[in-house]
């Protein structure tokens, strides 16, 4: 009997658990609410569940945490009381002390609500009423700014205060009635109606933040961009710019991305209010998708040379249009280019230069096993119509053979080379009969002999490498004298022209020294000189060059200096120098550039450029950049101002003065203010920035 009774009890227990499991599964299948709490009381007569103490409610639509919940089963509604947090299906969070809602949160009401949207932006209001996925919030404030990034306590970068906010979760739009924009708690703009996409939207049509500027030539400026989202892969932005004392203009930018590539077109046209004729420009570029490494088509066109500079749109000097195609064929590089160049600084018919075409095919890393040499072959076809209307045609093939030998017993390293270029070169002179048609050959042989010396101790490592580079090459009558400088002191050929090659036998020599201390401080010094032998009288360059010196010093990544000097070999004075230094110290950054040229090379010049950034507080920086001509003791230009940027706001306020001249454009000065409200705008560029001195 005992055994039978035990079996019956076991069967009944398993049956109860089975029924309970089926009930839970059925409840979840019908989206019923699952409640857990420290205490749960069931009022069967009124069909009410009272839960208290760390209450957790779950279903497919939402998760609710609170201190107390009253659930009305027949009405399928609930009241959550004290410390209420609701997570909805859109990953938004609601905080309040009392919420009344149906079981899927499609209908709800509460007071003193705080909402944190999916991206971290926040909405607060005195009353929330929710109906069919629309939140109606009274006396509301909205901000996307994170509290941890506030510049001032209890002061978001920007916020919108409105009498009523309607957040439509279906259309993903937030609508505002009688709203005021506050920036750093200062009321800036009132509007009776305003709307914007909610943070779940990546792209949507609408106005973007405006920019403001004051300029002594252009007057008061305001630009108001409007972004129109055509589809997920294409959009267009219209930006009208209004200028109080100059012509207004409209800029249009179209972008398209599809399986065929990337297409961008930017156009600009003014309103001809000055009665001097309509001015415009068109910039377009296409990066086509293909089996090639690159297939680009680009166009830059303007019907007025100074229009873009006068209106401070950009400072382009040369407009370039053309096609570039490149590819790798069996490991070798192929390049095709055809281009036109319009030089805006010039006038008349001599502005244009044409490249039609340039073909390059490089064959690299061929081997000569017997002598352990590498061979590189560069084949090039070039046709160029220059500014003086001459048409140059060049067809060349250049062969470079390199071989390295190391004397392991004495430590010498020999980098041997043999170079030759065979070229057909022709010039058609439009204005004279002095045409040229020649076959030229430029052979040379040489070696770079180095003797690396290395010393290492506990804290310091040093490498000293003397260099001797003799080159044997015949003289030719096609190459003018070439400047020896720091960048080409150890070059095999200092001529950059395809139809020329450095002429005559020569020796480049010098040394390189590198030192490192505790992996924190390091420096590099290069010194070199070049000698030409039996120099022809027609060659105006010195037989023995000046002394070239390059120096780099780095102090624990906080201070670095890069300097280049050309020292007169006879009197040991500096004929040319370029020094760049940077200091990074806690909240302060300073960069300086110094350029000096004596009258030995050209017109003497001496310029100093400075740029600095000082972090006044978190996200707020004071910036300055400027350049001065030390010969005339006059400024070339400068720019200074304040720049603030955090997760939700960017403000760029600056004063600039540009004293340079371009054709009939005189010096300008003015104020620029750009306010970017993130995430509705981009902080990639700020205002009409001038470039003076080094870049930080």
Phi, psi and omega in degrees: 000319181298318181297317182294317179300317178299320179295318180297318180297318180297317181295316180298318180299315179294323180294319178298315179297322179296314180297319179298319179295315179298321180298316179297314180297320180294319179297316181292324179296329179265014176062031177285159185277138175256122185244134171226145183195172176289324179224131177231124178243133182251119175263093185295325183296317181260001180056052182235140175248125175253121179236141180213155179081097178051058183282135176230123179241133181226143161206191184290341186266330188198168173231132182235132170241137176195174177280329184212143178220135171245119183248122179262102188295319183292324180272347184055046177231165179214159170239124176252132189231132174070124177052051185273129173231129181236127174255114182268180185289347178267007181069025171268155180237137180243136180233132179197174176264342179204128181227134171248130185203158167278175191291337179255008175065021176281336175231127183200163176208149178195170175238156178049062185262147171236131183236129172250113183283172189306322184272003180100350176290159191229148174229132174235150180198164180280329182219137173237127171235129186239128181213119176053046175079012177244123175267125174250115187240123181268148177047059192256161171224138179234137173210141174268000188282137177277133186299328181293343182256012179297137173288322180237142181301137180059030183223095178292158179304313173207155178207160175245125174253134184217153176295319179214138174241135175245115178253107180267108183286341179282314179271354179057048182228143175247124181249140183237133171257128178052068184255152176230131177272127176247131172244120185052045178065014176254122179294128185248316189212133175249141174215138180292337179212141179206147177213156175204158177296149175283170188296349179280351184268129178278318181218136174202150180295147176158173178287142173256164183301138179281166173234150184232149180205151174233128184222142185291340178261323185266343181085213178271129183242144170217131177244130183234095181283143174238123182261127179241116181272103181289313176199184183298335184246006178209145180206169181216141179236126176255127181231095172283138178238124182252129183234129188288329182237017177216174183292143172281157179211161180239126176251133180234129179236123179247134180231138179218134175229121175213190184295342180272347178141197181248132181233127178228133177227128175236125179236156180211136178215140178263172186265005177058032179290343177274000178060026179255012181101145180290135179243148183202167169214158177224124173241130179216143174212146182227128173248100186279140174278128179199182176285352179281157176295321180211137173216093185244139173235131185217146182223132171228121185217141176212141181268005177214132188288330186251002185301313184291322179290317181300322181266008176055036176282315173198176181239038180294133178263330184229128174268128185239129175230146179167194180227136175233125177232127177222153181199163174250119183245112181053040179084002181247150187267134177238137180220133173233128178221140167222131188216156167236144181236127173247115182272107186289337180285345180262173182229159174073205186283350181273015179280338195259143176222140186230136172246112186207094351248189168235122179241128179228134175224112183257127175253118189239159172060038168284148186245143167243091189300326185295324179249009179051054182241151174255143179239131173237132182239127179242115178254134185214139172238130186221131174228121187226129172257113190273178183296331180274013176075005175282144178249119181254135176235128179226133174233116188225157171222123184242132181242130176237125179245125183237139179215136179244133176232137181239124174275095185294338182279319183258342178093007179282146175239126180247114173257095185272148180210151172226123181237145172207145176228127174252125187219138168263123185232129180223144176230126175254114181270119182290326186259005179207177180259015183273059178286152180234137174215108188222154169249119185242148175226134183235092177263151171201156177222143181192181178208153172249113182258123178232156182224080185294130177239127185236137178224129182228132169229196187301314186253338191234141170233138183225145173227124175243124185231097171293144184229133174229126187229084176280138179227129175255120179211142179287157173288147173228162184261013187253349189246126175286170178298142185245140180285134173265125180220184185295330183281341184236015186300326179249030179278147176285332180210117185273354180273132179264351181282139179294329185269005181230161177211144181301135192258140169088160178289147185200163174227126170258135181212158180168205182205155175233134181232129178235136179223141178226133181238112176056028181057020179244321183239132178215158180211157181219128181233128176236132178225136184201165181208160181228142179235133173254143182252138177052046184299136178290152182295330181289344180275112186277356180285159179290145177293322174245122186285168170293174183267125180264132181224132175233138183222133174230131179228134179230124179250093174052035176064009178259330179224130173218150180224134174236122185226141175232133181229142167246114187257128178300125187288342183266314184250358177058033171264161182274122178268333180206142177209151173218121183233130176234126180228147178223143177232126176241111183223105180049252185264010186237134176231133179224133174233143180224142175232130178234126179235132180221135175226126178278170181285005176289327184266313183199201174299128183298140178212153178209119184227147177232126177243139180229147172214138181217154174220127180235123180279104180290322175200183183302124176073358181245123184232142168264131183234150178209140169213143181195162179220140183229139174272110184284338177293313181268350183060036179237150177285144172270324177171159177204162181212135180212152181172192181244141179227122180237132177206130170224205187290341187230351186213140172227129178232123178239112181235122185209158174246136181226155172216124182245115184258004178282160180238145178221107185054243183265010182274123178270175180296151183229157174210158180173182178247146178228133178226125175229126178244123180245120177264109178275147007269017186273353179221169180252142178258022182292329178221146184233115173061192178264080189285139172263154180247111176228138177070189182288161180263139176254000000 
